[in-house]
Amino acid sequence: IAGLTGTQTATSGTQAITSTDSLYGTQASWDIVGTLILTVGGTATTAGTPVVVTIELDNSATAQAAATPTVNATLEAGDVDGAISSTSMTVPDSVLLGVANGKNPLLTVVPTFTAESIEQSSPLNGVKNTLNITLTSDVDLAATSTVTIAGLTGTTTVTSGT
């Protein structure tokens, strides 16, 4: 599989993988230019039967467009070898974490707040003051995410810790 570009996963010679019934073993050859080489293990695959392979790579530290991977194969069949020519792999073009095409391989975004505002209910000293804060992010925030608003100084409100 070629074209898995833009990762921070260094060339390691081998990379841990999982595959259906371990048909491609537990290791694959990997290099940082974006090539993953799989080898069919001790049991042959069957025509028409999908084999799912899983590998963990480190995404880019910066925003980048999705990769456009291709796949090909060299067939070992004793005295008669063959090949499956290179073809583009299908990508899902679907949303993940609120990001359009976020399921496409190696697409990365740098999450931001696309809108943020704060206003108060009263400028008068010594009175209760309600702050209205509006935040809009360009990615989904999980239920355990933490948002910190700093710089709210000069009040007589006791620190609550929450």
ZIGIJO-V637423 format. One line per field, one symbol per residue. phi: phi as a letter, one per 30 degrees, with the letter a starting at -180 (. if undefined). burial: + if it has 9 or more other C-alpha atoms within 8 Angstrom, else -. A space follows every 10 residues. Layout:
# ZIGIJO-V637423
phi=???
burial=???
This chain:
# ZIGIJO-V637423
phi=.cjdcjdcdd dbibbdbbae hhdcibbbdb bddjccccbd ddcddceicd bccbbcbcde dbdadddbdb bbbcccbidc cbbcddbddd cdhbdbhice hddddidbbc dbddbabbbc cacddicdbc cccbbbccbd cdecdccccc jdciccdddc ib
burial=++++++++-- ---+++++++ -+++++++++ ++-+++---+ +--------- --+-----++ --++-+++++ ++-------- +--------- --++++-++- ++++++++-- --+--+---+ ---------- ----+-+++- ---------- ---------- --
